[in-house]
Amino acid sequence: MEKEGDKFSIHFTGLAEGKHQFNFQITKSFLDNFEETEINDLDFKLDVIMEKTSRHLAFEFHIKGFVSVPCDRCLEYFKIDLDFDTQLYVIFADETSDITDIDDRMNLSRKEDKIDLAKHFYDYITLQIPLQKIHPDDENGYSTCNPEMLDKIEKYMGTESSSEKVDSPWDKLKNLYN
């Protein structure tokens, strides 16, 4: 039986040189490994092609699924569909450095017999989430955010049409400049 820690690992030592294909499924329980995440739910299918040589491993990932994240405007969770490809190059070295550089390269100790891809999967998915996460508009161009929250935002934002004028201490200084 496969241990939970090995669920996203590839044991490469017994494999012949050449290309090998692997498939992984990531569900909500995957998030238990990552404490501080804004992701509430996810479901991904990952197709992985690994090319093994005596000097390196080259991975091609096709990642497709969804994440559920909080909307920056109304704070309700919504799903974002993601479908993307990425690569990782693993060079055999004297010691392991799990940090990938700008070219998606990392070092793996020659003593290792497997590579755990869980952190890489999480990083790739997280980096695909847009910086601004807002519910998409419907087919008529209206926001699909929680209407109650939108009303509260409008109420507390203080629009210019408000009949109350707020006295600012800076208003007097504006007159000095003119």
Secondary structure by P-SEA (a helix, b strand, c coil): ccccccccccccccccccbbbbbbbbcccccccccccccccbbbbbbbbbbbcccbbbbbbbbbbbbbbbbccccbbbbbbbbbccbbbbbbccccccccccccbbbbbcccccccaaaaaaaaaaaaccccccccccccccccccaaaaaaaaaacccccccccccccaaaaaaaac
